[in-house]
């Protein structure tokens, strides 16, 4: 099971407002749509992407293919790790990760937004 989920990862981030401040929820989804890892940051740069990818790789091993959107932070982070040749980007390739955000958005609306970063992180960890 562990090696099977390493075939293809879809990486994506989504904007989340916490007390009026924008934060980013990073998600790694395997090729079957299972959420592997979630991570919340205040920035959406190379450093945040690198931290997210390393955290995911530490828990789940290396993926053969990283499917991302056109965000340049992914390319910069994968270049640091040495997996830039394994990155695939395309207009609709990351739909698997985009679709994993929909149930999260429904739950977020039901809770009437988040007030603290910690509650968001705990919520995502429990409902992954």
Secondary structure in CASP SS format (residue, H / E / C, confidence):
PFRMAT SS
TARGET T0000
AUTHOR 0000-0000-0000
METHOD secondary structure of the structure
MODEL  1
X C 1.00
X C 1.00
X C 1.00
X H 1.00
X H 1.00
X H 1.00
X C 1.00
X E 1.00
X E 1.00
X E 1.00
X E 1.00
X E 1.00
X E 1.00
X E 1.00
X E 1.00
X E 1.00
X E 1.00
X E 1.00
X C 1.00
X C 1.00
X E 1.00
X E 1.00
X E 1.00
X E 1.00
X E 1.00
X E 1.00
X E 1.00
X E 1.00
X E 1.00
X E 1.00
X C 1.00
X C 1.00
X C 1.00
X C 1.00
X E 1.00
X E 1.00
X E 1.00
X E 1.00
X E 1.00
X E 1.00
X E 1.00
X C 1.00
X C 1.00
X C 1.00
X C 1.00
X H 1.00
X H 1.00
X H 1.00
X H 1.00
X H 1.00
X H 1.00
X H 1.00
X H 1.00
X H 1.00
X H 1.00
X H 1.00
X H 1.00
X H 1.00
X H 1.00
X H 1.00
X C 1.00
X C 1.00
X C 1.00
X C 1.00
X E 1.00
X E 1.00
X E 1.00
X E 1.00
X C 1.00
X C 1.00
X C 1.00
X H 1.00
X H 1.00
X H 1.00
X H 1.00
X H 1.00
X H 1.00
X H 1.00
X H 1.00
X H 1.00
X H 1.00
X C 1.00
X C 1.00
X H 1.00
X H 1.00
X H 1.00
X E 1.00
X E 1.00
X E 1.00
X C 1.00
X C 1.00
X C 1.00
X C 1.00
X C 1.00
X H 1.00
X H 1.00
X H 1.00
X H 1.00
X H 1.00
X H 1.00
X H 1.00
X H 1.00
X H 1.00
X H 1.00
X H 1.00
X H 1.00
X H 1.00
X H 1.00
X H 1.00
X H 1.00
X H 1.00
X C 1.00
X C 1.00
X E 1.00
X C 1.00
X C 1.00
X H 1.00
X H 1.00
X H 1.00
X H 1.00
X H 1.00
X H 1.00
X H 1.00
X H 1.00
X H 1.00
X H 1.00
X C 1.00
X C 1.00
END
